[in-house]
Amino acid sequence: MSRKAKIAIISNLIRGGSVVYRDNVVDKIVLEHKEYFPRQVSRSKNKLLNFVFYLKYIYFDLVIDYYRIAKILNSDINIEKVIVFQDGYIKAPYALGFLNKKSIYVLHEPPREFYEPLSLHAPTILSKMFNFVRIPIKFFDYYLTRKASVIISNSYYSEEVIKKTYDKQSVVIYPGIKKFLLGTKNKTRKRICISMGSLLPYKGHALTIEAISNIRKNRPVLIIIGDGTEILKKELIDYSKKLGVKLILIKEVDEKRLESLYLTARVYVNSAYKEPFGMTSLEAVSLGCYLVTIDSGGTKELKKIYKDKVQIFSNVKNATELIENCLLFKNTIPRHEKKFDWKYVAKKIINQ
């Protein structure tokens, strides 16, 4: 009797686009599979104790748990491949160093705080100190990533970054998108711009506010969906008031509300610094928004597929002109491309 091949999945994600990616890929895997997760970090009301728990977690608990998981998988003769997702705390999971099975590592991005200006990722003294104690993670991530049998990148831009950072080749597989409400009838959209993502400086929300402030007549409303500290929120609110931009900050939305916003707004603006790909940009343009995106990062690759629906800017003045032009289009119809189907994505990953 021939043995039944199985797929194992290792994951320890926290939130954001990477969780959406994992959930959709796992949902579409047709082969028999099983997921493995390390323990969660301990929590306390005491901030100092929380910090101690965190250090113990990333430098001790995760090592033990990933070793245990790898040992189970290595001893199972039915498992042929292991799909490994980035860890939300340390990026490359320690399991990559222990596995003797073929590992397919889905790498969204390196730990960017170690390779880009610190002010973009750690704007406060406390966050800089936090990054300092994480410096060993940079070296663990490099070593463990190079241990992966196959690396999956999410854009050709990311492929270049991975090659430069780890001196390893990767396979480019674009993320997917849910079909949402693609049957929705065409309707008049409102004069609204949307942006999404963390409120940290590298997401470029201040640049978006500045670009919109230069629109003199009938200035659009800007909705930013994302979370951040009270200090970061206040900075954006104060900046938008200073420049006369009506800003609506939303911490998070459910899927139904997000669909509604995509189908109501005319323009999605991505000003993020070196965004690997931008799943929210893909969602927005697929649901009929015009996409105005910065020329750094992988998001601009969407122009090859969506043509005139994607406009690329290089500076604030350029961004203002493009946003203003795109706001003229009141009626745009959603459009879904086959290559962004999650079933197609999952199949491509498994076949590596």
C-alpha positions as CSV (number, residue, x, y, z in Angstrom):
1,M,0.0,0.0,0.0
2,S,1.4,3.4,-0.9
3,R,1.7,5.9,1.9
4,K,-0.5,9.0,1.9
5,A,1.5,12.2,1.5
6,K,0.7,14.9,4.0
7,I,1.5,18.6,4.3
8,A,2.5,20.1,7.6
9,I,2.0,23.8,8.3
10,I,3.9,25.8,11.0
11,S,2.6,29.2,12.0
12,N,2.8,31.8,14.7
13,L,1.3,35.0,13.4
14,I,-0.2,37.9,15.3
15,R,-2.3,40.0,13.0
16,G,-2.4,41.9,9.8
17,G,-2.1,40.9,6.2
18,S,0.2,37.9,6.9
19,V,-2.7,36.3,9.0
20,V,-5.1,36.9,6.1
21,Y,-2.6,35.3,3.7
22,R,-2.1,32.3,5.9
23,D,-5.8,31.7,6.6
24,N,-6.7,31.9,2.9
25,V,-3.8,29.6,1.8
26,V,-4.5,27.0,4.4
27,D,-8.2,27.1,3.6
28,K,-7.5,26.3,-0.1
29,I,-5.0,23.4,0.5
30,V,-6.7,20.3,-0.9
31,L,-4.1,17.7,0.3
32,E,-4.4,16.3,3.8
33,H,-2.6,18.7,6.2
34,K,-2.2,19.6,9.8
35,E,-1.2,22.8,11.5
36,Y,1.3,23.2,14.3
37,F,1.6,26.3,16.6
38,P,4.0,27.1,19.4
39,R,2.7,28.4,22.7
40,Q,1.6,32.0,23.1
41,V,3.5,34.5,25.1
42,S,2.5,35.0,28.7
43,R,0.8,38.3,29.7
44,S,0.8,40.4,32.8
45,K,-0.7,43.8,33.9
46,N,2.8,44.7,35.0
47,K,4.7,46.2,32.1
48,L,8.1,45.2,33.4
49,L,7.0,41.7,33.9
50,N,5.5,41.7,30.4
51,F,8.9,42.7,29.0
52,V,10.6,39.8,30.9
53,F,7.9,37.4,29.6
54,Y,8.6,38.7,26.0
55,L,12.3,38.2,26.2
56,K,11.9,34.7,27.7
57,Y,9.4,33.9,24.9
58,I,11.5,34.9,21.9
59,Y,14.8,33.6,23.2
60,F,13.8,30.5,25.1
61,D,10.1,29.4,24.8
62,L,10.0,29.5,21.0
63,V,13.3,27.6,20.6
64,I,11.9,24.8,22.8
65,D,8.5,24.7,21.0
66,Y,9.9,24.9,17.5
67,Y,12.4,22.1,18.3
68,R,9.5,20.0,19.7
69,I,7.4,20.6,16.6
70,A,10.3,19.8,14.2
71,K,11.1,16.6,16.1
72,I,7.4,15.4,15.6
73,L,7.5,16.3,11.9
74,N,10.9,14.7,11.3
75,S,9.8,11.4,12.7
76,D,6.6,11.3,10.6
77,I,7.4,9.4,7.3
78,N,4.1,10.5,5.7
79,I,5.0,14.2,5.8
80,E,6.8,15.2,2.6
81,K,6.7,19.0,2.8
82,V,6.4,21.6,5.6
83,I,5.0,25.0,4.8
84,V,6.5,27.5,7.2
85,F,5.0,31.0,7.7
86,Q,6.9,33.9,9.2
87,D,6.7,34.2,13.0
88,G,5.0,37.4,14.2
89,Y,7.7,37.9,16.8
90,I,11.0,36.7,15.3
91,K,10.3,36.5,11.5
92,A,12.2,33.3,10.5
93,P,10.9,30.5,12.9
94,Y,13.5,28.5,14.8
95,A,11.9,25.4,13.3
96,L,13.8,26.0,10.0
97,G,17.0,25.1,11.8
98,F,15.7,21.8,13.1
99,L,13.7,20.4,10.2
100,N,15.1,17.6,8.0
101,K,12.0,17.7,5.7
102,K,11.6,19.9,2.6
103,S,10.6,23.4,4.0
104,I,8.7,26.0,2.0
105,Y,9.2,29.3,3.7
106,V,6.6,32.0,3.0
107,L,8.7,35.1,3.5
108,H,6.7,38.4,3.3
109,E,9.6,40.6,4.3
110,P,12.9,40.6,6.3
111,P,12.9,42.2,9.8
112,R,12.9,45.7,8.2
113,E,13.8,47.5,11.4
114,F,17.3,46.2,11.1
115,Y,17.8,47.1,7.5
116,E,16.1,50.5,7.1
117,P,16.3,53.9,8.9
118,L,15.3,53.2,12.6
119,S,13.2,56.4,12.8
120,L,10.7,54.8,10.4
121,H,10.1,51.8,12.6
122,A,11.0,52.9,16.1
123,P,10.3,56.7,16.4
124,T,10.4,56.8,20.2
125,I,13.2,56.2,22.7
126,L,11.3,53.3,24.2
127,S,10.8,51.6,20.8
128,K,14.5,52.1,20.0
129,M,15.4,50.4,23.3
130,F,13.0,47.6,22.4
131,N,14.8,47.2,19.1
132,F,18.2,47.1,20.8
133,V,17.3,44.0,22.8
134,R,16.1,42.3,19.6
135,I,19.4,42.7,17.7
136,P,20.2,38.9,18.0
137,I,17.0,38.3,16.0
138,K,18.6,39.9,13.0
139,F,21.4,37.2,12.9
140,F,19.0,34.3,13.8
141,D,16.7,35.4,11.0
142,Y,19.6,35.4,8.5
143,Y,20.8,32.0,9.5
144,L,17.4,30.4,9.6
145,T,16.2,31.8,6.4
146,R,19.2,30.4,4.5
147,K,18.2,27.0,5.9
148,A,14.9,27.0,4.1
149,S,14.6,24.6,1.1
150,V,12.4,27.0,-0.9
151,I,11.5,30.6,-0.2
152,I,8.3,32.2,-1.4
153,S,8.3,35.9,-2.1
154,N,5.2,38.0,-2.8
155,S,6.6,40.3,-5.5
156,Y,9.5,40.8,-7.8
157,Y,10.6,43.7,-5.6
158,S,10.6,41.3,-2.6
159,E,12.6,38.8,-4.6
160,E,15.3,41.4,-5.1
161,V,15.3,42.3,-1.4
162,I,15.5,38.7,-0.3
163,K,18.4,38.1,-2.7
164,K,20.2,41.1,-1.4
165,T,19.5,40.4,2.3
166,Y,20.0,36.6,2.4
167,D,21.9,35.9,-0.8
168,K,19.1,33.3,-1.6
169,Q,16.8,33.0,-4.6
170,S,13.1,32.9,-4.1
171,V,10.0,32.0,-6.1
172,V,7.6,34.9,-6.8
173,I,3.9,34.0,-6.1
174,Y,1.6,37.0,-5.8
175,P,-1.0,36.9,-3.0
176,G,-4.7,36.2,-3.6
177,I,-7.8,38.1,-2.9
178,K,-11.3,37.1,-1.9
179,K,-13.9,37.7,-4.5
180,F,-15.8,40.0,-2.2
181,L,-18.8,41.6,-3.8
182,L,-17.6,41.5,-7.4
183,G,-21.3,41.1,-8.5
184,T,-22.1,44.5,-7.1
185,K,-23.7,46.8,-9.6
186,N,-21.9,50.0,-10.7
187,K,-22.7,52.9,-8.5
188,T,-21.6,56.5,-7.9
189,R,-18.6,56.6,-5.6
190,K,-18.0,59.3,-3.0
191,R,-15.1,61.8,-3.0
192,I,-13.1,59.7,-0.5
193,C,-9.5,58.5,-0.3
194,I,-8.5,55.5,1.7
195,S,-5.2,54.3,3.1
196,M,-4.5,51.4,5.4
197,G,-1.7,50.2,7.7
198,S,0.1,50.8,10.9
199,L,0.4,54.5,12.0
200,L,4.2,54.1,12.2
201,P,6.1,56.6,9.9
202,Y,7.2,54.0,7.4
203,K,3.5,53.7,6.2
204,G,3.7,57.2,4.8
205,H,0.4,58.5,6.0
206,A,1.9,62.0,6.6
207,L,2.9,62.1,2.9
208,T,-0.7,61.2,1.9
209,I,-2.1,64.0,4.1
210,E,0.3,66.5,2.6
211,A,-0.6,65.4,-1.0
212,I,-4.3,65.7,-0.4
213,S,-3.8,69.1,1.3
214,N,-2.5,70.5,-2.0
215,I,-5.9,69.9,-3.6
216,R,-7.4,73.4,-3.4
217,K,-11.0,72.8,-4.7
218,N,-13.4,70.2,-3.2
219,R,-10.7,68.5,-1.1
220,P,-11.6,64.8,-0.5
221,V,-12.0,63.1,2.9
222,L,-9.2,60.8,3.9
223,I,-9.9,57.6,5.8
224,I,-7.0,55.8,7.4
225,I,-7.6,52.3,8.7
226,G,-4.8,51.3,11.1
227,D,-3.7,51.2,14.7
228,G,-0.9,52.9,16.6
229,T,0.0,54.5,19.9
230,E,-1.9,57.6,21.1
231,I,1.2,59.7,20.3
232,L,1.1,58.6,16.7
233,K,-2.6,59.1,16.4
234,K,-2.3,62.6,17.8
235,E,0.6,63.5,15.5
236,L,-1.5,62.5,12.4
237,I,-4.7,64.3,13.7
238,D,-2.7,67.5,14.5
239,Y,-0.9,67.4,11.1
240,S,-4.2,66.9,9.2
241,K,-5.8,69.8,11.0
242,K,-2.8,72.0,10.4
243,L,-3.1,71.3,6.6
244,G,-6.9,71.4,6.5
245,V,-7.5,67.8,5.6
246,K,-10.6,66.1,7.0
247,L,-9.2,62.9,8.5
248,I,-11.1,59.9,9.8
249,L,-9.0,57.4,11.8
250,I,-10.4,53.9,12.1
251,K,-8.6,51.4,14.3
252,E,-9.9,48.3,12.6
253,V,-12.9,47.1,10.5
254,D,-14.6,43.8,9.8
255,E,-14.6,42.3,6.3
256,K,-18.1,43.6,5.5
257,R,-17.3,47.2,6.5
258,L,-14.0,47.0,4.6
259,E,-15.9,45.8,1.4
260,S,-18.3,48.7,1.8
261,L,-15.5,51.3,2.1
262,Y,-13.6,49.9,-1.0
263,L,-16.9,50.1,-3.0
264,T,-17.6,53.6,-1.8
265,A,-14.2,55.3,-2.1
266,R,-12.8,56.5,-5.4
267,V,-9.0,56.4,-4.6
268,Y,-6.8,54.2,-2.5
269,V,-3.5,55.8,-1.7
270,N,-0.4,53.9,-0.9
271,S,2.5,56.0,0.3
272,A,4.3,53.3,2.3
273,Y,8.1,53.2,2.3
274,K,9.3,50.1,0.3
275,E,6.1,48.1,0.7
276,P,6.8,44.5,-0.3
277,F,3.6,44.1,-2.2
278,G,0.4,45.6,-0.5
279,M,-2.5,43.2,-0.2
280,T,-4.8,46.1,0.7
281,S,-3.8,47.9,-2.5
282,L,-4.7,44.8,-4.4
283,E,-8.1,44.5,-2.7
284,A,-8.9,48.1,-3.3
285,V,-8.1,48.2,-7.0
286,S,-9.9,44.8,-7.5
287,L,-13.0,46.4,-6.0
288,G,-12.9,49.3,-8.3
289,C,-10.8,52.0,-6.5
290,Y,-8.2,53.8,-8.5
291,L,-4.8,53.1,-6.9
292,V,-2.3,55.9,-6.5
293,T,1.0,54.3,-5.2
294,I,4.5,55.4,-4.5
295,D,7.2,54.3,-6.9
296,S,9.2,52.3,-4.3
297,G,8.3,48.8,-3.3
298,G,6.3,46.0,-5.0
299,T,2.9,47.6,-5.1
300,K,3.6,49.4,-8.4
301,E,3.8,45.9,-10.0
302,L,0.0,46.0,-10.0
303,K,0.2,48.4,-12.9
304,K,1.1,45.6,-15.2
305,I,-2.3,44.0,-14.6
306,Y,-4.6,46.9,-13.9
307,K,-3.0,49.4,-16.3
308,D,-4.6,52.8,-16.0
309,K,-6.4,52.0,-12.8
310,V,-2.9,52.2,-11.1
311,Q,-1.0,55.5,-11.1
312,I,2.6,55.7,-9.8
313,F,4.0,58.9,-8.1
314,S,7.5,59.9,-7.2
315,N,7.0,63.0,-5.0
316,V,4.3,64.8,-3.2
317,K,3.4,67.2,-6.1
318,N,3.1,64.2,-8.4
319,A,0.9,62.4,-5.9
320,T,-1.4,65.4,-5.6
321,E,-1.9,65.6,-9.4
322,L,-2.6,61.9,-9.7
323,I,-5.1,61.8,-6.8
324,E,-6.9,64.8,-8.2
325,N,-7.2,63.2,-11.6
326,C,-8.4,59.9,-10.3
327,L,-11.1,61.6,-8.1
328,L,-12.8,62.6,-11.4
329,F,-13.9,59.0,-12.0
330,K,-17.2,58.5,-10.1
331,N,-18.2,55.1,-11.5
332,T,-15.8,52.2,-11.6
333,I,-16.5,48.5,-11.7
334,P,-14.8,45.8,-9.6
335,R,-12.6,43.3,-11.5
336,H,-11.0,40.1,-10.4
337,E,-7.9,38.6,-12.0
338,K,-7.4,34.8,-12.0
339,K,-3.8,35.0,-10.9
340,F,-5.0,36.5,-7.6
341,D,-7.2,33.6,-6.7
342,W,-6.3,32.0,-3.3
343,K,-6.8,28.4,-4.7
344,Y,-4.3,29.2,-7.4
345,V,-1.8,30.6,-4.9
346,A,-2.1,27.6,-2.6
347,K,-1.6,25.2,-5.4
348,K,1.5,27.1,-6.6
349,I,3.0,27.0,-3.1
350,I,2.4,23.3,-2.6
351,N,3.9,22.4,-5.9
352,Q,7.3,23.8,-5.1
